[in-house]
Amino acid sequence: MQPTVNQQHVLSTLQQADNLLSAYALLDRLREQGFSAPSGVYRALGRLAGY
């Protein structure tokens, strides 16, 4: 299954990070891509993890 745009943003941000990031740290980095609530980050992480 092809990742959604949001999933691609989350994955790219994680790959570029120098260390582990919490969902809220991801949210801070992804606000410019339209993320405004942690639920979007958690949803993308869940789908990327296969849940």
Sequence and secondary structure as in RCSB ss.txt:
>XXXX:A:sequence
MQPTVNQQHVLSTLQQADNLLSAYALLDRLREQGFSAPSGVYRALGRLAGY
>XXXX:A:secstr
    HHHHHHHHHHHH SS   HHHHHHHHGGGT  SHHHHHHHHHHHHT 
